[in-house]
Amino acid sequence: MSTITHSHHDRSVIPEKIPGFDLLSPLRRWVNQIQICDRHTAHLICQVIPCCCPFERDVTLLGRTFHIPALCELNPLYNELIGLRFRSLSYLSDECGEDVTKYIC
């Protein structure tokens, strides 16, 4: 059986990063660099950052039900905040040996 090798690479598959300035980049880096090193801070973060979007709900008006979708993903820091919450949950579970099921939806 023979092996086929290619001598070229198709770079059109990988999107190029659009040059520009990201105003929130310093804030994103700051949130990503937060180290969870004590129980109190980890509990506070888990209480403040919800496990699911608090804005998603069904509203009944004049006999009709309207669904308001989750809007949290529109937050430009959504991924960083979810990562911070996950690091807090991991710290409580792994380092402190606590049961974190009360913080899971």
C-alpha positions in Angstrom: 0.0 0.0 0.0 1.5 3.4 -0.9 1.3 6.6 1.1 0.2 9.8 -0.6 2.0 12.9 0.7 1.3 16.5 -0.2 4.0 19.1 -0.6 1.7 22.1 -0.2 -0.7 23.3 2.4 -4.0 24.9 1.8 -4.0 28.0 4.0 -7.4 29.1 2.8 -9.0 26.7 5.3 -7.6 28.6 8.3 -9.2 32.0 8.8 -6.8 34.8 9.2 -7.2 37.0 12.4 -8.5 40.3 11.4 -6.1 43.0 12.6 -7.6 45.5 15.1 -7.7 46.5 18.6 -9.8 44.6 21.2 -10.9 47.0 23.9 -11.8 44.2 26.3 -8.5 42.3 25.9 -6.9 43.7 29.1 -10.1 42.9 31.1 -10.2 39.4 29.6 -6.5 38.8 30.5 -7.2 40.0 34.0 -10.2 37.7 34.6 -8.2 34.8 33.1 -5.3 35.4 35.5 -7.4 35.4 38.7 -6.1 32.6 40.9 -8.5 30.9 43.2 -6.5 30.3 46.4 -9.0 30.4 49.2 -12.4 28.9 50.0 -14.2 32.1 50.7 -13.4 33.6 47.3 -14.3 30.4 45.5 -17.7 30.3 47.2 -18.3 34.0 46.5 -17.5 33.5 42.8 -19.8 30.5 42.6 -22.6 32.4 44.2 -22.2 35.6 42.1 -21.7 34.0 38.6 -24.9 31.9 37.9 -24.6 28.4 36.4 -27.2 29.2 33.8 -28.5 32.4 32.3 -30.9 34.2 34.7 -32.6 36.1 31.8 -34.0 33.1 30.0 -37.6 32.6 30.8 -41.1 32.3 29.5 -43.4 35.3 29.9 -47.2 35.1 29.6 -48.9 38.2 28.4 -52.5 38.5 27.4 -52.8 34.7 27.2 -49.8 34.2 25.0 -46.5 32.8 26.1 -43.3 34.3 24.8 -39.9 32.8 25.3 -37.0 35.1 26.1 -33.8 33.3 25.0 -30.6 33.1 27.0 -28.8 36.5 26.5 -25.7 35.7 28.6 -23.7 34.6 25.6 -24.0 38.1 24.2 -21.8 39.2 27.1 -18.3 39.8 25.7 -16.8 38.3 28.8 -19.1 35.3 29.0 -16.3 32.7 28.3 -13.9 34.2 30.8 -16.6 34.4 33.6 -17.6 30.8 33.0 -14.0 29.8 33.1 -13.5 31.6 36.4 -16.6 29.9 37.8 -15.3 26.5 36.7 -11.9 27.2 38.3 -13.7 28.1 41.5 -15.8 24.9 41.4 -12.6 22.8 40.7 -10.8 24.4 43.6 -13.6 23.7 46.0 -14.0 20.1 44.8 -10.3 19.1 44.3 -8.4 21.2 46.8 -11.0 21.5 49.6 -12.9 18.3 49.0 -16.2 20.0 49.2 -19.5 18.9 47.6 -20.2 21.5 44.9 -23.6 20.1 43.7 -25.4 23.0 45.3 -23.7 25.2 42.7 -24.7 23.1 39.7 -28.0 23.6 37.9 
